[in-house]
């Protein structure tokens, strides 16, 4: 597209040609961006359609007579809000655990290096390669032994630590926190825990924020693990609840879409608000060698 | 004295994390390797050691072979769409970095990556729906006969690839953008002086310089592709609503063998196969990176 635009404008001045190329690129990107958003948009639109309108052929894009019935009935007839609450508690607890373990061990791995500690870090990094699905079965037995099936605590056990989080904080500590700062605090007589809590943690606010967003979304969108841990209707997370709901009610598209929209819209909004944090967190994985 | 105090702090501070790791990562990984060598069924009293028998049985198991074939096709299909498209889009976004819309492009392309999987898959399920879906309506305008996208074994795999690529693309674009921003400018200036076209500098400068990034994104995308599960669970439910009957994928087969058939040793062997796939992909990545370093 941009090539055609360039050749057509070859008689024009370089500045004009540049403008035409830019416009062509903008057009391509704009169409593509809207296409990427289209499925999510259609889903939300379906949530407002009446059952009659959903059965029309060809399908409508925008709801012709918007209705809130789907939302009302899905909230009234299913434990949707309970599922959202379960997911939310699970995600918050997982975020707290991951941020806490990553902050302290990232700091120690970054600043207290000897052969033993480096070896421990290597082990943690090595386990990061192994996908969760590989060791899910023995982990399930761990949860079962503790009697924590069908509970938020059982869900949490799978999402207590994140290797990438420890790695991220360690890299940040090495790159930005000078040894002299820690030494100066020690000479002033500060204890090691005090230094970590009062000096280091405030400096880690940026990367810990990025990590928190990553951890929250990771737990919020988890699927395979909650599917095996939470098997009673009351303990489902929203992802599991929705997936089983949709296999049970294959026809009732309106209520399904309403339920899906109720999940999607808050998380997408949250993402838009926290975009910078999130992008920073994900992008820094790109530096992993 | 100080050294000892520091070391004591380090170990005390690490202790909780290490204990958690030992219990939720190291032990289960070791256990899955052990289980894969046993005939470990929930109901049987003896759980004998059978060596590699589980793995031999996998080779004769048509369901497993279907699953691994489907999973590989899906993973490489997603890769084939995501890498060229991701690199191209990242180049275009980078070219328009000054534009007021660049934030919108990035967000719009990245959103599917963070959108919850199940609602997103449900959106696509409607799009692909044979009777009511907009895809068939759109194709109808061009005179194409409506197709039962999700009920044909081949087309259903295509649908899962499209959904997977839609989700993976945002991550690829993001990482490529980081890589492109960090490219040196000197080679491009030299090429411009020598009269190279934009396409030539893309082909002969950008693509080679981006090779490490491309390798990294490829491995991440492939590993994620081999773990495909929820997509198949939601999209490929059969007419009675039973999930994943039509397109069997590896994780689904593993989940059925463990939590439906209670053959945990057998399922553990499948998990080990998945681990071997991931390890070899990572090893290939490192090998290709080293090869490049050697030549440079």
Contacts between the chains, C-beta under 8 A, distances in Angstrom:
chain1	res1	chain2	res2	distance
A	22	B	95	7.8
A	22	B	96	6.5
A	22	B	99	7.4
A	25	B	92	5.2
A	25	B	95	5.7
A	25	B	96	5.4
A	26	B	96	6.2
A	26	B	99	6.4
A	26	B	101	6.5
A	28	B	92	6.4
A	29	B	89	7.4
A	29	B	92	5.6
A	29	B	93	6.5
A	29	B	96	6.6
A	29	B	101	7.3
A	29	B	105	4.9
A	30	B	101	6.9
A	30	B	105	7.7
A	32	B	89	6.8
A	32	B	105	7.9
A	32	B	109	7.2
A	33	B	104	6.4
A	33	B	105	5.2
A	33	B	108	3.6
A	33	B	109	6.1
A	34	B	108	7.2
A	36	B	108	5.3
A	36	B	109	5.3
A	36	B	111	7.1
A	36	B	112	6.0
A	36	B	166	7.0
A	36	B	169	7.5
A	36	B	170	7.8
A	37	B	108	5.3
A	37	B	111	6.7
A	39	B	112	7.7
A	39	B	120	6.9
A	39	B	123	4.2
A	39	B	124	5.8
A	39	B	127	6.1
A	39	B	166	7.3
A	40	B	111	7.0
A	40	B	112	7.4
A	40	B	115	6.2
A	40	B	120	7.0
A	40	B	123	6.1
A	42	B	123	6.1
A	42	B	126	7.0
A	42	B	127	6.8
A	42	B	134	7.0
A	43	B	119	6.6
A	43	B	120	8.0
A	43	B	122	6.7
A	43	B	123	3.8
A	43	B	126	7.2
A	46	B	126	6.6
A	54	B	132	7.0
A	55	B	132	6.8
A	57	B	131	7.8
A	57	B	132	6.9
A	57	B	137	7.2
A	58	B	134	7.5
A	58	B	137	4.0
A	58	B	140	7.3
A	59	B	132	5.9
A	59	B	133	7.0
A	59	B	134	5.0
A	59	B	137	5.8
A	61	B	134	7.7
A	101	B	16	6.9
A	101	B	17	4.5
A	101	B	20	6.7
A	104	B	13	5.1
A	104	B	14	7.7
A	104	B	17	7.0
A	105	B	13	7.1
A	105	B	14	5.5
A	105	B	17	4.3
A	105	B	18	8.0
A	107	B	13	7.6
A	108	B	10	4.9
A	108	B	13	5.0
A	108	B	14	5.4
A	109	B	14	8.0
A	112	B	6	6.2
A	112	B	7	7.3
A	112	B	9	7.5
A	112	B	10	3.9
A	114	B	7	7.3
A	117	B	10	6.1
A	117	B	14	7.4
A	120	B	14	6.9
A	120	B	18	6.5
A	123	B	21	7.7
A	123	B	26	7.1
A	124	B	21	6.1
A	127	B	21	7.1
A	127	B	25	4.5
A	127	B	26	6.6
A	127	B	29	6.6
A	129	B	278	6.5
A	129	B	279	6.9
A	129	B	282	5.8
A	130	B	25	7.7
A	130	B	29	5.7
A	130	B	275	6.2
A	130	B	278	7.2
A	131	B	223	6.6
A	131	B	226	7.8
A	131	B	227	5.3
A	131	B	274	6.6
A	131	B	275	7.5
A	131	B	278	5.9
A	132	B	227	8.0
A	133	B	227	5.5
A	133	B	229	7.3
A	133	B	251	5.1
A	133	B	254	7.1
A	133	B	271	7.0
A	133	B	274	6.5
A	134	B	29	7.1
A	134	B	32	6.1
A	134	B	271	4.6
A	134	B	272	7.6
A	134	B	274	5.5
A	134	B	275	4.7
A	134	B	278	7.7
A	135	B	25	7.1
A	135	B	28	3.7
A	135	B	29	4.8
A	135	B	31	7.4
A	135	B	32	5.1
A	135	B	271	7.2
A	136	B	28	7.9
A	136	B	271	7.6
A	137	B	28	7.9
A	137	B	32	6.4
A	137	B	35	7.1
A	137	B	258	5.4
A	137	B	264	5.9
A	137	B	267	6.0
A	137	B	268	6.0
A	137	B	271	6.6
A	138	B	27	7.1
A	138	B	28	3.8
A	138	B	29	8.0
A	138	B	31	3.7
A	138	B	32	5.5
A	138	B	35	6.9
A	138	B	268	7.9
A	139	B	24	6.2
A	139	B	28	4.5
A	141	B	31	7.9
A	142	B	23	6.8
A	142	B	24	7.1
A	142	B	27	7.7
A	142	B	28	6.9
A	157	B	24	6.1
A	158	B	24	7.0
A	160	B	20	5.2
A	160	B	24	6.0
A	161	B	17	6.5
A	161	B	20	5.4
A	161	B	21	6.1
A	161	B	24	6.9
A	161	B	25	7.3
A	166	B	17	7.5
A	186	B	2	7.6
A	192	B	5	7.3
A	192	B	6	6.8
A	192	B	9	3.8
A	192	B	13	7.8
A	193	B	9	7.1
A	193	B	13	7.8
A	196	B	13	7.2
A	217	B	114	5.5
A	220	B	116	6.9
A	221	B	114	7.5
A	221	B	116	5.0
A	221	B	117	5.7
A	223	B	117	5.9
A	223	B	118	6.8
A	223	B	229	6.9
A	223	B	230	4.3
A	223	B	233	7.8
A	224	B	229	5.5
A	224	B	230	7.2
A	224	B	251	6.5
A	224	B	255	7.1
A	227	B	255	7.7
A	228	B	255	7.1
A	228	B	259	5.8
A	238	B	116	7.5
A	239	B	116	6.0
A	239	B	117	6.7
A	239	B	118	4.8
A	239	B	230	7.5
A	242	B	118	4.6
A	242	B	119	6.4
A	242	B	122	7.2
A	243	B	118	4.8
A	243	B	230	7.0
A	243	B	233	6.0
A	243	B	234	5.8
A	243	B	243	7.5
A	246	B	118	7.6
A	246	B	122	5.8
A	246	B	125	7.7
A	246	B	234	6.5
A	246	B	237	7.8
A	247	B	237	5.1
A	247	B	241	4.1
A	247	B	242	7.1
A	247	B	243	5.5
A	248	B	241	6.3
A	250	B	237	7.5
A	250	B	239	8.0
A	250	B	241	5.2
A	253	B	126	6.5
A	253	B	132	7.6
A	256	B	122	6.2
A	257	B	122	7.3
A	257	B	126	7.6
A	260	B	118	7.4
A	260	B	119	3.6
A	260	B	122	5.1
A	260	B	123	7.2
A	261	B	119	7.5
A	263	B	116	5.6
A	263	B	118	7.9
A	263	B	119	5.3
A	264	B	115	6.1
A	264	B	116	6.2
A	264	B	119	4.6
A	264	B	120	7.6
A	267	B	114	7.3
A	267	B	115	7.2
A	267	B	116	6.0
A	268	B	111	6.3
A	268	B	114	7.7
A	268	B	115	6.3
A	271	B	111	6.8
A	271	B	114	5.1
A	272	B	107	6.6
A	275	B	107	6.0
A	278	B	114	7.1
A	279	B	106	7.4
A	279	B	110	7.4
A	279	B	174	6.5
A	282	B	171	6.8
A	282	B	174	5.9
A	282	B	175	7.9
A	283	B	174	5.8
A	283	B	175	6.9
A	283	B	177	7.8
A	283	B	178	4.8
A	285	B	175	7.5
A	285	B	220	8.0
A	286	B	174	7.7
A	286	B	175	4.2
A	286	B	178	4.7
A	286	B	179	6.7
A	286	B	213	6.8
A	286	B	216	6.7
A	287	B	178	7.9
A	288	B	216	7.2
